[in-house]
Amino acid sequence: MNEALDLIEYEGMPVVQALAKALAPRDDRPAAHHGLAAWTAAAIERYQQAGTEGLTPVAYKWVRVTPLSAPDQRGAARYEECVWGRPYASPDGSVRELWIPVAGPLSAEDRSEAEMAAAAMAVAFGQPHQLPDRFRWKKDATQVETGYPADTREPAAVRIREVSCLTGERRIVSEGNPAQIKQEYERTGKGRLADVVTSGGFAPGFDCEDCKLVPVCPALRRGPGLLGIEDRTQPRRVWSVTNGRSYVGRPGRSEECPAREHLRRLRLPDRVGRSLSPAVVRGHAVHTWIQDQHERTPGVACRPEDAPDGSAPWSAGKWLVPEQEASMGARMVAAHTRHCPYRLATVTGLVHERSIVRHDAAADIIVIAKADMVYRDGASWVYRELKTDARSNAPAETDLLRSRPQLALAVRLLQSSGIDPALTRVELEVLGPDGARLTIVDPADPDTQARARAVVHELAADWHGDTTAVARPGRHCQYCEMTEWCRPDLPSAPEKPEGRS
C-alpha cells in the first residue's frame, strides 16, 4: 500500500496506474496475490477519503541524528531516530504530522506514552533524510537538501494520528508543540528508548522471518528436520499449526484453501468478525479466566466456586462472553478444577501462553508454537493443551494427533529440546458442558514419535512448496473471514463450523 501511495503522493500518478505498478511483479518478488491487491485498492480509497486536510505529503523522512564525539560502550558513534508512518507538513512548515496506517479498525487501547514521546521527538526535531534501502541498513541516512526553508524549520505544532485503512476513521494519538514534546520525552520516552538501544537482548518470534541474524542468533534454538522437509529453496517463513490447519482445513473435510492461509498470514482485516464467533470468544475467555486464576493465586488449585457466574454475560481480559455462551463458558471453567495442575503438590513453575520458537534449518522455516501451559511436575516437563468442546458427551478422538495436531508438534518440539523423553509428557485437557477429560501422550513412545512426525510433515509439506496460494472455493467460504478480499465464486449451501476451540 505504501508503495502505491508513494507513487500517488510524490509522483502524481493516477490511483489505477499506481496500483498496477506497485502490485506488479519485480525481480525481487512475484505479482501481488489477488486478495492483497483487493485489500490494497480498498485501503487506499479509505486512507484518502478525507483528503490531507491542507497538508502536503513529504517525500522524505524526518530523522533525528545524534553524533557522538567518541564511540560509546556499544561502539556506536552516531544514533539515528526515525519513525514508521507517512509524513505530512503544512506549506510553511509550521505543522508536521505523521500518519500511521492501520490495516483494520482503530483499537480502543491507547498507545504507549513512551512510544509516542519518542516518535513525536523524531517528528518535531528530525531533519529531512533519505533512508538507505532495506538491504543496506548499516549505511547512514543521507540528509536531503530540499531548497525550501520551511522543510527544516522547527514546527509550531506536531501531531501523530492513526488512519484506519478499513473504515477511514482518523484519530490523533499525540499532539503538542516542541517544548511540550521535549518535556514528555524526558519524562517517559528517553529512558525507554535507552533501554531498547542498550538491552542487547534477543527475542525469537515472528520477526525472525526477515532477520539476517537467524543463522547465528544465540537465542534462537535449532530444530533441524522438525517439519521433515529437506528443501531450502523457498523464502524463509514462519509456520505454526495454525498456518497448517488454515492451509489444509479440518481433518476429513474438503476445505483446503491456500489463499485463506496466505491472506491470514498477511494479517488482512476481518471486517465483520467472522473469525470471532460467540463460541470462539467463549473459548478465549475460558482460557483467559483460568490463566488469571493461576497467576492470581500461584500454586493454589482452582475451585468450582472460582468460576464466573454464568447467569449473565461475563468477561476475562479483553473477552466479553455474550449471554448465550455465558453459562456454557462458566461450566467449562468450573470443569477445569478436576484436572487443575496445582492439584498435584509436585507441580511448579507453571507458565501460560509460552511461545516456543525453533529454526528448522533443513527447510529454513521458523516454527512457532504457543503452549497453553508448560510446567514442571517433579523432574518432568509437561506441555499441556487446553481445549473447549461444546458438544455433550463428546466422543474421544480416534486419531488424537491428527485431530489435535498441536499435540503432534508438541511431541516433535520435546524431541528436539534435548530433554530426556522419559522426563516429558504432553497433555490434552478438554473442557465441556458435562465436565473435563485429560489425555496423556507419551513423547518417548516410538509409535507416537513416528505418528507425530507424519502429522506435522503432512500439515507443512504442501504449504512449504506452494508459491501461488490459489483460492479453492467451497462451502467453507461461507464462514471464511478472508472472503471479502479473496472474492471467489461462493456456493450457496453453508457448512456450519462446530463450536470447538
N, C-alpha and C positions, 0 to 999 in steps of 0.2 A: 504494500500500500504506500509506504513512504517513498519508494522509488517512483511510483506513478505521480504522487503529489509533488515530488521534486520537479518532474517534467512540466507539470501544470503550473506550479507557482513560480519556478525560476526561469523556465524557458517559454512560458506562454503557450504550451502545446494544448490543443483541444483534449477534452477528457477521453474521448473514444480512442484517439490516436495514442495518448499517453498510456492508457490501459493496455493497448495492443503491444506497445513497445516494452513496457515493464513486465508483462506476463509471457513474452516470447522466449523461446529457448536461447541460451547463450553457450559459450564454450565451457563455462564452469557449472552449468545447471540445465536441466530439461525445461520444457514449457511448463507453466504452472498448471496444476490439476484444475479441472473444470469447476470443482467445488470451491477451491481457493479463488479462482477467477470470479465466480459469482459473488462470493463474500466481499472481495476487494472492490468490485464495482458498487455494491450496496454501501460499503463502508465509506468510500469517497463521497458518495452522494450525501450521506448523513453528516459526515465531517464538514462538508462545505455548505450545508443548507442554511446556516445563519450568517454566512459571509465572515469576513475577517474583522468586522467592527472598526473599520477605519485604519487598521494596522496593515503594515507591509510585510510580506514574507521576507525573511533574512536568509540569504544563501550562504551562510557560514555558521560556525558555532561560536558561542561565547566561551572562551577558555580563560580561566584564572591561573596564571603562571607564577610560581614562586621559585626563583632561582636561589641556590644556597652558595655561600662563599666557599664552603668546603663540603665534600661528601659527608653525609650523616652516617649513623651506625648501620644503616641498610645499604650504604654505598651509593645512595641517590644524591645527585647534585641539582636536581630540578624536579619540581612537582607540578603537575597539570591537573586542574579540576574542571570538568565539564559535566553536563547532564544530558541524558537522553530525552528527546522531545523535539517539537518543531518550534523554532524561534520566530517571533514577530516583533516589530517595533513601529512606533509612530514615525511619520516622516521627519520630525525634528529630533528624534532620538530621546525625547523626554519620557517615553513609556517603553518598557520592554516586557514582553510576555513570552512565556514558554507554555506551549500546549502539549499535553500528554495524551495521545490517542489511547483509548481503552477499547478493547475488542468488543466487550459485552456491555451490559448496563453498568452505570456507575455504582460503586459499592457504598453502602451506608457507613462503612467503617472509615474513620479518619486516618490519614497517612501519618507516619511517624513525624513528630516535631523535629527531631534531629535530621531526618532525611530531607524534610522540606527546608530547614535552615541552611543546610549545606548546598542544596540545589539553588535556592534563592541567592546565595552568596556568589555562585558562579555566574548566574544571570546578571546580577547587579554590577559586579566588578570585573567580569570577564571582558576580554578584548577579542575582536574578530580573528578567528584562526580557521585554518583548514586542517582537519584531522587526517592522519595517514589512513590508508585503506586497511581493511580488517586483516590483511595478511602481513602487514608491516607495522604492528603496534609498538615495536621497540623504537621507532623513529619519533622525533618530536613533532608536535603540532606546529604548523607554519603560520606565522602571523600574516594576516591579509591586509594589504593597503587598499582600502576601498576608494579613497579620494573624497569621501564625504565626512566632514567633521562630526555630523550627527551620529555616525556609526560608532564613534569612540568616546563620545561624551558620557559623563555619568548620568544615568537616568534619574528622574524625579520620582518615578513610580515603577514598581516591579510586581508582576502578578504571575502566578503559575496556576493554570487551570487544566482540569481533565475534560476530555471531549469523548462522549460515547459514540463509537462507530456503529452502534446498533440502533440507537434512538435519536442521536443528535443532541442529547442533553449536554449542557455545559455546567461546570461548577468550579468556582475559584477555591483552590486549596491552600494558597499562600498569597499574601498581599502586604506590601509595605514600601517605605522609602529606604534608601541606602543606610541611613542611621539606624532605623529600626531593625533592618536585616542584619547588620553587623552586630547589634546588641543580642539578637536572638541566636546568631551563630556562636557568639562567645558563650552564651548560656547553655545551649544544647547541642549544636552541630559540631563544634570544633573538637570536643573530646571524643565524640562518636566517630568522627572521621579519622582522628588519630588512632583510635582502637582498630579500625578497619585496616589502615595502612600498615600498622606495626604488628598486627596479630601474627602474620606468617602462618596461620593455620590452614589446613586443607579440610574441605567438607565435601566428600564424594556424593554425587547425586545426579540430577538431570543435566546439570551444566557440564558434566563430563563428556557429553556428546560432542561438543565442539572444542574441547580443551586440548591443547597441544602437549600438556604435561602428562596425559594419561599413561604413556609407556613407562614413565619414571616416577609417577606420583607415589610418595611414601605412604599415603593414607588409603589409597585405592587397592583393595585386596584382589588377588587374581583368582580366576576360576576357569582355567583352560579346559575346554571341552564341556562346559556346563550345559550348553544347548545341543551338543552332539553334532555341530556343524563345522566342517573344515573348509572355510571359504572366507578370504579377507578381501574379496574384490568389490564388495558393496560399501557404501559410505557408512561410517560408524553411526549407530543409532542406539536409542535406549529401548530395551524390551522388558516387559513385565507380563505377568499372567493376564492382566487387564488388556494389554495390547493383543496378546494371543487370542483371548476369548472374543475380543472385539472383531478380530480378523476372521475367525472361523465360525463364530456363533456358538450357541449352546450345543452340547453333545446330542447327537441323534436328530438334529433339526437342519433343514436345508436353509440356512440363513447366512452362509459365508458372504462377506462383503468387504473386499479390500479397501474400497473407498471410505467406508464408515470408519475403519481404524485409522486411515491416513488423515482424515479430516478431524477426528477426535484428537489425534496427536498434534495437529496444528492448533488445537485449542480454539476452534471456531465456536462462537457463542451459540447457546441453546436458548433461543428467544422465548419459547413457550414453556420451557422447563420440562420437556418430555423425559429427561434423564432423572428427574426428581419427582417421581410419583409419590403419593402418600405412603405407599409401602416402603419405598426406598428411604424416604425421610425418617419413617419409623425405625428402620434398621440402623441408620446412622445415629439416631437419638439413643437407642438401646446401647450401642457401643459406647457412646459418649457418657451416658449415665453411669455405666459400670466402671469406665475409666476414672471418672471423677470420684466415685466412691472409693476405689482402690487408692487413689492419690490423696484423698482427704484423710483416710484412716489406714495408712500403710501397715500391712501385717495383720489387719483385722478382717476376719471373714465376713462377707456380705450376709445380711439377714433379710428375710422376706419383708419385714417392715421398713427396710431401707429403700424399697421400690417406690416409684411415684404413685400417686393416687390416680387410678385410671378412669375415674368417673368424669373427668374433664380434660381438655387439652393440657398438655404439659410440655416442658422444654428441657433440653440438655445442650449446653453450649449454644451454638447458633441454630440448632434444630428445634423447630416447633412441631410437635406431634398433633395432627388435627384430631378432632373429636372422634371421627370414625375409626381411627387407629389407636386412640389413647388407651383403651382397656387392653387391647392385644399387646401393645408395647409394654405396659406395666406388668402384665403376666410374664412376658419374656424376661424382663429384668428380674422379677422375683424367682423365676425358674433357674437363673444363674446360680442362686445360692447353693444349690445342690452340688455343683462342681466348682465353686469358687476355689482357686488355688490356695488361698490363705486358710482353707480348712485343714491343710496339712501343715504341721508345725515345722517341717523341714524346708518350706518354701521361703526363698529370699530373693531380693534384687529384681522384683517384678517390674517390667517396663512395658508400656503400651505403645503401639504405633512405631515400633522400632524399624527404621529403614536399614536394610541390608543391601549393600552395593558390591557387585563383583564385575571385573572386566574379564570377559571370555575372549582371550586374545586369539583363539583359533578362529572365531567368527568376527572378531573386532566389534563386539557388541557389549554395551553396558547393561548388565542385568540388575534390575531393582525389584526388591520385594519389601513390602511393609507388613511386618508381622503384627497381628492384633495383640499378642502378648509374647514376651520372652522372659523366662525366669529360671532361677536355679532351684532344683529340688535335691537338696543334699549335694552330692557331687555331680549330679546330672544337669544338663542343659535341656530346657523344654521350649519348644516352639509351638504355640497354640493359635489356631484359627478359630474365631468366634463368628458363627453364622446364625441367622434367624430364618425360620421357615413357618409360614402362617398356616400350613396345612395341619389339620387334626390327625394325629396318629400317622404322621408321615413315615413311609417305609424307609429302612436304611438303604443306602445306595449299594448296588451290587458291584459296581466298579468304582470304588471310592476315589482313587487317584485320578481317574478320567473325569468324573463328575465334579470333583473338587480339585482342580489342577494346582491350586495354591499349595496343597499338601505335597504334590509331586515335586514342585520347585523347592519346598522346604527340605525335603529329603535330599535333593541334589545340593542345596546350599550347605547343609550339615556335613555332607560327604566332603565338600571342598573346604571345610572350616579348619581342618587339622585336628579336630577333637575326636577322641576315640568314639566310634559309632556306638559302642556299648554304653557310653555315658550320655546318650542323647535320646530324645523321643519327640515325636510330632503328635499333637493332639488336635482333634476336631470337636468343638463344643457347639451343639446345635440347640438353639432355644426356640421353643414353640409354645402354642397356647396350652398344651397339656403337660408341659414340663421340659426337661432338658436331657440330652444324652451326650455322653462323652465317648469318643472312639479314639483309640491309641494306635498309631502307626509306628512300626519299629524300623528306623533307618539302617539298622545293622543287618536286617534280613536280606539275603541276596535276591530273592524273588521281588521284594519291594523295591530294591535298588534298580533292578532291571526294568520293572514296570514304570518307575518314576522317570528313568532315562528315556523310555519310549514316549511317555506322555508329553514331557517337555519338548522333545525333538519334534513331535507331531504338531505341537502348537506353534513352534518357531520356524520350522524349515521353509514352508511356502512363503511365509511373511518375509523371511530374510532374503529370499531370491526375487521378490516382487519389486519391479521398478516402475510399474504403471498404475497400480491401485485402481483398477477398473471397478466401476459400480456394478453390482449384480442385484438388480431389483427383485423383490419378493414380498411376501406378506409381512416380513419383518420391517419393511419401510414404514409401515403404519405407526410404529412407535419409536422409530429412529430419530434422534434429535438433530441429525445432520441432513435430514431430508430437505430442509429449506434451501440449503446450499447445493446439495447434490442434484435434486430435482429429477430423479429417474421417473420412468413411467410406472405409476403406482397401481398395484392390483386393488380390487375392491373389497376383498374379504380380509379384515384384520385378524391377527393372531394375538390373543391377549397374553402378555407375559405373566409368569407365575409370581406370586408375592413372596419371593425369597431374596435374601441378600448374601 
